Amino acid sequence: MVFHHFRKLFERFITDSKQNSPEDVVDFVEELLSLGYLKYAQGEYHSTIKEQLISSVKAGAIITDWDDDCVGMDRRSYPADNEALAEGAIGECIRLMVPVLKAENICVDLIADHFDEDRYTVEINGNRHLIYTQQYVEQSIYHPDGADIWTVALMRLLEVLNSMFEEVGSSERVFAHMGGNDGRIIVISEEMYQHYLRHIELFERSEKLQTASEVRSELHVDVYDMK
């Protein structure tokens, strides 16, 4: 499998980034790995992933190399271009995650995006999840700060995935990483997230992980709870 080195992919982010102390970085990564960070990754890549995590955390980010589908070598980081999500790529994003979902005993037999006359929904195993309605688009598009459709799509992706993990009793959760056309999502456990928060000073502000609630708080126009 071909992986693309994160230093080239993220050159614009890490060129002038902070340089954390090696001791703090190694301690952070060692604890992260002890919490099961590598459980989805192929064994042959474990040592490489550890090296890359040390290198990236030193620069203020959590990054490993990507494959041709832009999926992280650690199998925890996935592409989530916010514009693409809003235009109907949520199903595509979830399909990339199927191996991880199955590892958490989440059955995924059918994933399909649907654009009906007045709404965008994602169908998973016969259940349709509302992403946004045309009415909401019309309400937000004229807001002086711009339309919220990209943010809504990202928020709903997080909410839908997290509900799937919750339903099977998994401790894994999905967080937004970066945003806009560079948006990604990352799958980590609640315990890993708390570990990250305890060491938040290691990370660049642009690399902050966001919960679905934090993404929701960025909306310019309120959106009702969507199931």
C-alpha positions in Angstrom: 0.0 0.0 0.0 1.3 3.5 -0.9 1.3 6.1 1.8 1.9 9.8 1.2 4.2 11.5 3.8 2.4 13.9 6.0 5.2 16.4 6.0 4.5 17.2 2.3 0.7 17.0 2.8 0.8 19.3 5.8 3.7 21.5 4.8 1.7 24.7 5.0 0.6 23.9 8.5 3.9 22.7 10.1 6.5 24.9 8.5 6.3 27.6 11.2 4.7 25.5 13.9 5.7 25.2 17.5 8.4 22.8 18.6 7.3 21.0 21.8 9.9 19.5 24.1 10.9 15.9 23.1 10.2 14.6 26.7 6.7 16.0 26.8 5.9 14.7 23.3 7.2 11.1 24.0 5.3 11.0 27.2 2.1 12.1 25.4 2.5 9.5 22.6 3.5 6.6 24.9 0.3 7.2 27.0 -1.8 7.6 23.8 -0.5 4.2 22.5 -1.1 2.6 25.9 -4.8 3.6 25.6 -5.2 1.4 22.4 -4.5 4.0 19.7 -3.0 1.4 17.4 -5.8 -1.2 17.6 -7.1 -0.5 14.1 -3.7 -0.2 12.4 -1.8 -3.1 10.7 0.9 -4.5 12.9 3.6 -3.9 10.3 3.0 -0.1 10.6 3.0 0.2 14.4 6.6 1.4 14.8 6.2 3.8 11.8 3.0 5.2 13.3 4.7 5.8 16.6 7.6 7.6 15.0 5.2 9.8 12.9 3.1 10.6 16.0 6.2 11.7 17.9 7.2 13.9 14.9 3.8 15.4 14.3 3.0 16.0 18.0 6.3 17.8 18.4 5.0 20.2 15.7 1.7 20.6 17.4 -0.6 18.1 15.5 -1.7 14.5 15.5 -0.9 13.2 11.9 0.2 10.1 10.2 0.7 9.3 6.5 -2.3 8.9 4.3 -3.1 6.3 1.6 -4.5 7.1 -1.8 -8.0 7.5 -0.3 -6.5 10.0 2.2 -7.1 7.6 5.1 -4.5 7.8 7.8 -2.1 4.9 8.3 -3.4 4.7 11.9 -6.9 4.1 10.5 -8.2 6.8 12.8 -8.0 9.8 10.5 -10.4 10.3 7.5 -11.0 12.9 4.9 -14.0 15.2 5.5 -13.8 18.1 3.1 -16.7 20.2 4.5 -17.8 21.4 1.1 -17.8 17.9 -0.3 -19.8 16.7 2.7 -22.4 19.3 2.1 -22.6 18.4 -1.6 -23.4 14.7 -0.8 -20.1 13.0 0.2 -21.1 12.0 3.8 -21.9 8.4 2.6 -18.6 8.2 0.9 -16.8 9.3 4.1 -18.6 6.7 6.2 -17.8 4.0 3.6 -14.1 4.6 4.2 -14.7 3.9 7.8 -16.4 0.5 7.4 -13.5 -1.6 8.6 -13.3 0.4 11.9 -17.1 0.3 12.3 -17.1 -3.5 11.9 -14.2 -3.7 14.4 -16.6 -2.0 16.9 -19.4 -4.5 16.0 -21.3 -1.9 14.0 -23.1 -3.6 11.2 -23.1 -1.6 8.0 -24.7 -3.2 4.9 -26.0 -0.2 3.0 -24.8 3.4 2.9 -26.4 5.8 0.4 -26.8 9.5 0.0 -30.2 10.8 -1.1 -31.0 14.3 -2.4 -34.8 14.6 -2.5 -36.8 17.7 -3.5 -36.5 19.3 -0.1 -33.7 17.6 1.9 -30.4 15.7 2.0 -30.4 12.4 3.9 -28.0 9.6 4.4 -29.3 6.1 4.4 -27.6 3.5 6.6 -29.0 0.0 6.8 -32.4 1.2 5.7 -32.6 4.1 8.2 -32.5 7.6 6.8 -30.6 10.3 8.7 -31.5 13.9 7.9 -28.5 16.1 7.1 -30.3 19.4 6.2 -33.4 20.6 4.6 -33.9 23.1 1.8 -35.7 25.3 4.2 -32.6 25.5 6.4 -30.4 26.3 3.4 -32.7 29.1 2.5 -32.7 30.4 6.0 -28.9 30.4 6.4 -27.8 31.5 2.9 -28.7 35.1 3.4 -27.0 35.4 6.8 -24.4 38.2 6.8 -21.7 35.8 8.0 -22.5 33.3 5.2 -24.4 30.0 4.9 -24.0 27.3 7.4 -24.4 24.3 5.1 -20.8 23.1 5.4 -20.9 23.3 9.2 -24.2 21.5 9.4 -23.0 18.7 7.2 -19.9 18.2 9.3 -21.9 18.4 12.5 -24.4 15.8 11.3 -21.6 13.5 10.2 -20.2 13.5 13.7 -23.7 13.1 15.3 -24.6 10.2 13.1 -21.3 8.4 13.6 -21.3 8.9 17.3 -24.8 7.6 17.7 -23.7 4.5 15.9 -20.8 4.0 18.3 -23.0 4.7 21.3 -25.7 2.2 20.2 -23.2 -0.7 20.4 -21.6 0.5 23.7 -18.3 1.5 22.1 -16.1 4.1 23.8 -14.9 5.4 20.5 -16.1 8.8 19.3 -15.6 11.0 16.2 -14.2 14.5 16.3 -13.7 17.2 13.7 -10.1 18.0 12.9 -9.3 21.2 11.0 -12.1 22.4 8.7 -13.2 23.8 5.4 -11.7 22.0 2.4 -8.9 20.7 4.6 -11.4 19.1 7.0 -10.8 15.7 8.5 -12.4 13.6 11.2 -10.6 11.5 13.8 -11.8 8.4 15.7 -10.5 8.2 19.3 -11.9 6.9 22.5 -13.3 9.1 25.3 -10.2 8.2 27.4 -7.9 9.3 24.6 -9.8 12.5 24.1 -9.5 13.3 27.9 -5.7 12.6 27.6 -5.6 15.0 24.6 -7.4 17.7 26.7 -5.0 17.3 29.6 -2.2 18.1 27.1 -3.9 20.6 24.9 -1.0 23.0 25.3 1.0 20.7 23.0 -1.2 21.4 20.0 -1.6 24.3 17.5 -4.9 26.0 17.7 -5.6 25.1 14.0 -5.2 21.5 15.0 -7.8 21.5 17.7 -10.2 18.6 17.8 -13.8 19.6 18.0 -16.9 17.7 19.4 -20.2 17.8 17.5 -21.5 20.2 20.2 -18.6 22.6 19.5 -19.2 22.4 15.8 -22.9 23.1 16.4 -22.0 26.2 18.5 -20.4 27.7 15.3 -23.7 27.8 13.4 -24.9 31.3 12.5 -28.5 30.1 12.2 -29.9 27.7 14.8 -30.8 24.3 13.6 -33.3 22.0 15.2 -32.3 18.5 16.5 -32.2 16.2 13.5 -32.5 12.4 13.7 
